[in-house]
Amino acid sequence: MLIFLRLELADRACAAIEDARAITIQAALALSPAAAWMLAQMEAERDGVNAKDFPHDDAFMKLPFLRQSPLMTRLVNQIHDAIGTDSTLTENGLIRLTPLGRLRIRNAMGEPVL
């Protein structure tokens, strides 16, 4: 029972963070608020998002339970379901979007692809 509560909380944890891009991504890709926010962070950070630093560098916004491996895997799986398993690349502890992943986000949101 506790793990289900933790998963539910992980899906909604970032909903209170006001990030217009994450809200738009959430609507376009039908992601949970946390997965959409993570994807927005990955999109903004070309070098990738480090799970140890996720979700934010600001001490007031740290949500350490999201850094637990099963929960991070759950968020990444939601992203893979939405834009494909070839949309992310993990190396040296960093998760980043591939160029194909970036194109799929833009396409899903109806933005021009250059």
N, C-alpha and C positions, 0 to 999 in steps of 0.2 A: 504494500500500500504506500509506504513512504517513497519508494522509487517512482511511482506514478505521480505523486504530488510534486516531486522534484522535477520530473520531466515536464509536467504541466507548467510549473513555475519558470522553467528554463525557456519554454516557448513564448511566455509572456513577459519575461523579465525586462526586456528592452523596450517595451511598449511605451513606457513613460518618458523615454529619452526622445526629445523632439528633434528628429532628423528628417527633413522633408524628402530627401532622396530615398531613405529607407522606407518611408511610408509609401512612396510611389512604387518602389521595387516590390514591396509587399503586395500591393494591389495587382500589379502587372503579372507577378509570378505565383501568386497564391501561396506565399510563404508565411511561416509564423513570424511575429514581430522580431524575435531574437535572430532568426536566420536571415531575415531581410536586413536587419541592422548590421549583422556580420558581413553580409554580401556588400553592403554599401561601404563598410570599412575596407574590405578587400579591394573594391573598385577604386577607392580614393588612394590607397597605399600601393603604389606600383611595386614596391619591394616585398610586399606580402604582410600578412598579419601573423604575429607570433602568439601562439596559444598561451604562453606564459604572461604576456602583456595584455591579452584580451580580457575584457572588451575595450578598455580605454586607459590611457595613461593618467587621467585625473583621479586622484585618490578618492574623491567623493563619488565617483561613478564606477569604481571597481566592483565587479560581481564575481568573486573568486570561485563560486560553485560552478560557473560556466566553464572554467578551465579544466574541470574534471574530464578525463578522456572520453567516457561514454557520452557525456553531454555534448562535447565538441564534435564527436563523431556523428551524433544525431543531427546537429545543425548542418554539418558538411553534407550529410546524406540528403537532407531536405534541399540543399542547394543543388546537389547532383541530380535529384529527381526533377527539379525545375529546369535546369539548363544543361544537363548531361555530365557524365563522369569525366569527360575530357575537358571540362571547363575550369578545373583547378589543377594546380601543381603543388606538391609538397616536397620541399627540400630544405635541409638544415633547420628543421623545426618551424619553417615558415610556410603558410598556406597562401598561395596567391592565385589570381585569375590568369588563365591563359588568354592569348589574344582571341581565340575562338569563344571563350566564355564572355569576354567583354562584348564581342559582336552579338552574341545571343541575348545578352541583357538589353542592349540598344534596340535590337530587332523586336523583342518582346514588348518593349516600352513604346514602340513606334517612333523612335528617334532616328534621325538620318544616319546612315552608315557611310562613312567616307571611304 
